[in-house]
Amino acid sequence: MNSRVALVVILSLFVFCAQAKNKEELFRVVEYNVENLFDVEDDSLTNDDSFTPQGDHHWTYTRFKTKMYNIAKTLIAIGEGEAPALVGLCEVENRNVLNFLTKKTPIASYNYQYVHQDSPDARGIDVALLYQQDKFHLLSAEFLKVKNEEIGLTHTRDILFAKGIVPSGDTLHVFLNHWPSRRGGEVATENRRCYAASIVRSKVDSIFKSTATPYILIMGDFNDYPDNKSITEVLLANPVPKDVCCPRELYNLFYQFQEDGYLGTYKFQGEKNVLDQAIVSGIFMKNENFYTNGNQNAHIFCLPFLCTDGTDGAESGPFRTYAGTMYKGGFSDHFPIVVDFFVVKK
């Protein structure tokens, strides 16, 4: 092979590799507990009276609008100018707040669609999934009831289970959770979160049995830590191993944050807690067309503007909207979490 032919071959390979690389797209996912995202209207069917202009929180339209713009600012910062593919929101009251967020704030240009349904939660707060239609072609959405009268579960949030096609042509199964709280004590309420975990695990088992390529993403505010029973023993989600991941096992991308104790998504009585997590099936670490690099691509998003004293989130806590009924004017009492996936377009 003469030098000219060799040069042509090298250039051809370079162009081919560049084209292949250009087909790879970032698929960024966000989960964010937005802390009591109520509208200002009184819903006679729920206990939302406190979040009205006459209520204990004196929740006015001005405060509502400030919070909506704060959330939009956060999502824009997370996306670095691009709309995240999926945004899971916890603690949203209804479609009124979702319509305002997606149509009347600076993220209106992102043209988000959303999935939401009023749940049996006593205060009327639900989960909702925002999605980019060109990155997640919604196939179906189901709201899983978390109800068990024997253990006192009658009025809590549904679990959202959505399926969609991503640009690689694969089907992504998404579970968005906001599990029962610890109000009444962690131990006394543990069985409620374990019950919620069992509902998700049952669906996961069905997907593993029926699907050749089980791409599963489970995210939300679990009100439990990555090493608690509901996560490790019922949901069966473990830390990401250093060697081989099994395609049909679940791995918690945020276990690392619990282990090092340096940063949490929530701060209570000075203690950092990892309540918000993203859990994935092992196929994401095995496949080349739709994948994530495990822990390396999982982050707690805590830029200074989201923090109490304007410093790094490791030193500070989330800059919340309220402390009790005292208005602070911040963003949320949780930090958002971010996971980067990568898809190769077909």
ChimeraX attribute file (.defattr): number of C-alpha atoms within 10 A of each C-alpha:
attribute: neighborCount
match mode: 1-to-1
recipient: residues
	/A:1	6
	/A:2	6
	/A:3	8
	/A:4	9
	/A:5	10
	/A:6	11
	/A:7	12
	/A:8	11
	/A:9	12
	/A:10	12
	/A:11	12
	/A:12	12
	/A:13	12
	/A:14	12
	/A:15	12
	/A:16	12
	/A:17	11
	/A:18	11
	/A:19	11
	/A:20	12
	/A:21	11
	/A:22	11
	/A:23	14
	/A:24	17
	/A:25	16
	/A:26	17
	/A:27	21
	/A:28	19
	/A:29	23
	/A:30	26
	/A:31	25
	/A:32	27
	/A:33	25
	/A:34	22
	/A:35	19
	/A:36	20
	/A:37	24
	/A:38	23
	/A:39	24
	/A:40	23
	/A:41	15
	/A:42	17
	/A:43	14
	/A:44	8
	/A:45	9
	/A:46	14
	/A:47	14
	/A:48	21
	/A:49	19
	/A:50	17
	/A:51	22
	/A:52	20
	/A:53	16
	/A:54	13
	/A:55	15
	/A:56	13
	/A:57	16
	/A:58	17
	/A:59	21
	/A:60	17
	/A:61	14
	/A:62	10
	/A:63	17
	/A:64	19
	/A:65	17
	/A:66	16
	/A:67	22
	/A:68	23
	/A:69	18
	/A:70	21
	/A:71	22
	/A:72	19
	/A:73	17
	/A:74	21
	/A:75	21
	/A:76	17
	/A:77	14
	/A:78	21
	/A:79	16
	/A:80	10
	/A:81	10
	/A:82	14
	/A:83	22
	/A:84	25
	/A:85	23
	/A:86	22
	/A:87	24
	/A:88	26
	/A:89	26
	/A:90	24
	/A:91	21
	/A:92	23
	/A:93	26
	/A:94	20
	/A:95	16
	/A:96	13
	/A:97	19
	/A:98	24
	/A:99	15
	/A:100	15
	/A:101	20
	/A:102	20
	/A:103	15
	/A:104	16
	/A:105	17
	/A:106	16
	/A:107	19
	/A:108	14
	/A:109	11
	/A:110	17
	/A:111	14
	/A:112	22
	/A:113	15
	/A:114	19
	/A:115	20
	/A:116	20
	/A:117	15
	/A:118	17
	/A:119	22
	/A:120	18
	/A:121	17
	/A:122	14
	/A:123	21
	/A:124	22
	/A:125	26
	/A:126	26
	/A:127	28
	/A:128	25
	/A:129	23
	/A:130	21
	/A:131	24
	/A:132	18
	/A:133	17
	/A:134	11
	/A:135	19
	/A:136	20
	/A:137	17
	/A:138	20
	/A:139	12
	/A:140	11
	/A:141	16
	/A:142	15
	/A:143	19
	/A:144	18
	/A:145	17
	/A:146	24
	/A:147	18
	/A:148	13
	/A:149	9
	/A:150	7
	/A:151	11
	/A:152	12
	/A:153	18
	/A:154	15
	/A:155	18
	/A:156	22
	/A:157	29
	/A:158	25
	/A:159	24
	/A:160	25
	/A:161	21
	/A:162	19
	/A:163	19
	/A:164	19
	/A:165	17
	/A:166	21
	/A:167	21
	/A:168	17
	/A:169	16
	/A:170	16
	/A:171	20
	/A:172	21
	/A:173	21
	/A:174	21
	/A:175	26
	/A:176	27
	/A:177	30
	/A:178	26
	/A:179	22
	/A:180	24
	/A:181	17
	/A:182	15
	/A:183	8
	/A:184	8
	/A:185	9
	/A:186	13
	/A:187	8
	/A:188	10
	/A:189	17
	/A:190	18
	/A:191	17
	/A:192	21
	/A:193	25
	/A:194	20
	/A:195	21
	/A:196	27
	/A:197	23
	/A:198	19
	/A:199	16
	/A:200	20
	/A:201	18
	/A:202	12
	/A:203	13
	/A:204	23
	/A:205	12
	/A:206	10
	/A:207	17
	/A:208	17
	/A:209	10
	/A:210	10
	/A:211	10
	/A:212	10
	/A:213	17
	/A:214	23
	/A:215	24
	/A:216	24
	/A:217	21
	/A:218	22
	/A:219	23
	/A:220	26
	/A:221	28
	/A:222	23
	/A:223	23
	/A:224	23
	/A:225	19
	/A:226	28
	/A:227	17
	/A:228	14
	/A:229	17
	/A:230	24
	/A:231	22
	/A:232	18
	/A:233	14
	/A:234	19
	/A:235	21
	/A:236	16
	/A:237	23
	/A:238	20
	/A:239	19
	/A:240	21
	/A:241	11
	/A:242	7
	/A:243	5
	/A:244	10
	/A:245	18
	/A:246	14
	/A:247	20
	/A:248	20
	/A:249	18
	/A:250	25
	/A:251	28
	/A:252	26
	/A:253	24
	/A:254	27
	/A:255	21
	/A:256	17
	/A:257	21
	/A:258	18
	/A:259	13
	/A:260	9
	/A:261	13
	/A:262	13
	/A:263	23
	/A:264	25
	/A:265	26
	/A:266	22
	/A:267	18
	/A:268	9
	/A:269	5
	/A:270	9
	/A:271	11
	/A:272	19
	/A:273	21
	/A:274	27
	/A:275	22
	/A:276	27
	/A:277	30
	/A:278	26
	/A:279	24
	/A:280	27
	/A:281	24
	/A:282	24
	/A:283	21
	/A:284	25
	/A:285	19
	/A:286	16
	/A:287	14
	/A:288	12
	/A:289	17
	/A:290	25
	/A:291	19
	/A:292	24
	/A:293	15
	/A:294	23
	/A:295	19
	/A:296	10
	/A:297	13
	/A:298	22
	/A:299	18
	/A:300	22
	/A:301	19
	/A:302	26
	/A:303	16
	/A:304	16
	/A:305	18
	/A:306	26
	/A:307	24
	/A:308	19
	/A:309	14
	/A:310	16
	/A:311	15
	/A:312	16
	/A:313	24
	/A:314	13
	/A:315	12
	/A:316	19
	/A:317	28
	/A:318	26
	/A:319	24
	/A:320	20
	/A:321	23
	/A:322	17
	/A:323	11
	/A:324	9
	/A:325	14
	/A:326	11
	/A:327	14
	/A:328	14
	/A:329	16
	/A:330	20
	/A:331	26
	/A:332	25
	/A:333	24
	/A:334	28
	/A:335	30
	/A:336	28
	/A:337	26
	/A:338	22
	/A:339	23
	/A:340	20
	/A:341	19
	/A:342	19
	/A:343	22
	/A:344	19
	/A:345	15
	/A:346	10
